[in-house]
Amino acid sequence: MTLPPSSLPQLTLITVTYNAASVLDDFWTSLEAQHGVDWSLVIVDNASVDGTLDKLATIERDQRVTVIRCTENTGAAEGNNIGLRHALRNTQDHIVLCNNDILFGPDVLRDLARAKHALPLGALTPLMAFEEDRTAMWFERGEITTRFGVRCLHVAAGNRPALPVYPTDYAPTTFVLFDRAAIEAVGEIDKGYFAYWEDADYMWRLRRAGYGIWVDATTTIVHKVSQSSGGFGSIYSNRQYHKNQLRFARKHFGVGTVALTAASSLVRIAVRALLRLDPPSMTKAKLQGMWDGASAPPLLPSSHVGRC
């Protein structure tokens, strides 16, 4: 028996686009095929210039889609906040933060909503496979550790509990389903990160507020890793990563942990430079990112980050 739409779980997906024309078709095809849920989509475009807006003009003909066009690149963090503000005015049950460089089968939203219904309030994420080899997992479980400085890790592939659903310290917002109540309690994403580490910060705050994060190991999506940001090997990505790693350490930990984070990063940067694994431009970008993160103004505690 097919349930009427009003009886189905309600999910609003939020995705932020920036020059995403090359990945949008697969994302939209995946979403159109979903069944067993009452879904809507909020797309926040960060002033794309590559043909993304033409594709969005076609996609928004679907009445379930809202496109918000920004006149400047607000970053991934604030872009998601813009989507959250809209979604919380219109969504009853769940909100999904997701990339658009992903592929997923027609049962994914239904299965995640069902699995989340059986769990306490919080967040749920699927397994995430590499596009090139879909038997290899890009994400199975995450950990935020202070060993050798603050690091946000994807735990080694295959090193996960043999359970259908299990807890994780961290999940990337590549694809995460949140209970509305959890988002309302934790508040907005810290827009000061712009991109990279904003999801680690949000998950850290979510757990400190008493909410759980789980992985549904029965559900898998495919991630076209870092296609939306030029790849993690890009100058931009590495500068942002090193900046926000120190920003995260300064915000949530003491001076000792911040110093250890900076020292371990400098050692890794120096080794890669000496072995000529990074070109001088990359080394410069990483060091500039560290300087940006260390010299930024004092950070507000999480409790002072804006509410949705």
Salt bridges, closest charged atoms under 4 A:
ASP25 OD2 - LYS55 NZ 3.05
ASP26 OD2 - LYS224 NZ 2.56
GLU60 OE2 - ARG69 NH2 2.49
ASP62 OD2 - ARG64 NH2 2.77
GLU78 OE2 - ARG85 NH2 2.94
ASP101 OD2 - HIS223 NE2 3.35
ASP107 OD1 - HIS35 NE2 2.45
ASP107 OD1 - ARG110 NH2 3.75
ASP111 OD1 - ARG110 NH2 2.99
GLU140 OE2 - ARG160 NH1 2.34
GLU143 OE2 - ARG147 NH1 3.51
ASP169 OD1 - ARG207 NH2 3.38
ASP179 OD1 - HIS94 ND1 3.28
ASP179 OD2 - LYS116 NZ 2.74
GLU184 OE2 - ARG180 NH2 3.00
GLU188 OE2 - ARG85 NE 2.71
ASP190 OD2 - ARG247 NH1 2.98
ASP190 OD2 - LYS251 NZ 2.77
ASP201 OD2 - ARG205 NH1 3.41
ASP201 OD1 - LYS251 NZ 3.04
ASP201 OD1 - HIS252 NE2 2.68
ASP278 OD2 - ARG272 NE 3.01
ASP278 OD2 - LYS286 NZ 2.71
ASP292 OD2 - ARG239 NH2 2.88
